[in-house]
Amino acid sequence: MTSVEVLPERWSSRAATVGLWGIGTAVPGSIAQLDAIPLAEALACRSDKERSFLQRVFARSGVESRGSVLVKEGGGIAEQLRAFYRPRADDSDRGPTTAERMIVYAREAPVLAEQAARSAVENAGILPHDITHIITVSCTGFVAPGLDVEMIQRIHLRPDVRRTHIGFMGCHAAFNALGAARAIVAADPAAVVLVVCVELSSLHFAYGFDPQKLVANALFADGAAATIVGEAREDAPEWRLRITASQFLPDTLDAMTWRIGNHGFEMTLLPELPTIIRANVRTWCDAWLSRAGTSLGDIKSWAVHPGGPKILDAVAEALALAPDALRFSRSVLAHHGNMSSATVLFILQEMARDNAPSPCLALGFGPGLMLEGMFLER
């Protein structure tokens, strides 16, 4: 069984505290989960047995509705989806090419990212010109010039803004982006960092009957989230990011993968993934929280990335959480689906609106298999 290797301390818990000055989110047109099933069946199933399996996967996904940039106002949802995801010509048909999917990404991703970024800037009470650094995050598309250049033009950032892109890291990428932003502000307290995550997962709907890909088809969605990171402001009602942590689990390279294929990006999720997380997450959390002078018993609220209901159940069981401890994660999953990197900022935004108690522990899981954590206070 994979186990966490606890290493000597390599960082200081006395590092600078930064604040998430404002969070902004954006979602495209919404699809009810029940409305997605007929399309999924048409693209994947050839028998009643396969259709029955698919329906169970979608019903148990924890998703009630989710966004897709393929859906616009004024048109029928089914017709718009089928205009892009054409019926299978035969069993070898895998749908739109990756190039076709990337054309849509290049057109739609900047629009959604701009909406989230503008909202974050407004909620932070700053001007775009105040931003000194931008970190863009995405694992569902590639284009150059990229999202960073698009943001310079769309929200009128300074032309000399410092740019960083975090690409293809998956669901935990926002944790890495916020860690990078924290390091920037620690090095220069005058820095103001815009972090923008945008994911268009609906562009990678997989054709054919493959149980692992059907799970991905049932869970993933489109969305964008942004936040402004700067030196913590006195008496401001904002999340303060105090500590970040990361852990690679040996012998888990195949537990979760995300690779570029000829017909979209292809995900695999091993059925053993919740078991691996359940076996390791508590030992890991105990170790890094202890080094920071705190413990799981001090945590009052939770922002756990909802990779799926089984992932959330595994975390809740391993950490012996109260039944409603992951209600914010389950709510975001139900209303928006798994938006990969953007999701944790949706959760933190919902928690702030509900005045969730502090401190908060945020956890994410992604290809590696990597465990990512953040300790936040308000």
Summary of the structure (lengths in Angstrom):
residues: 378
radius of gyration: 20.1
end to end distance: 37.2
largest distance: 62.2
contacts: 1343
relative contact order: 0.18
helix: 42%
strand: 23%
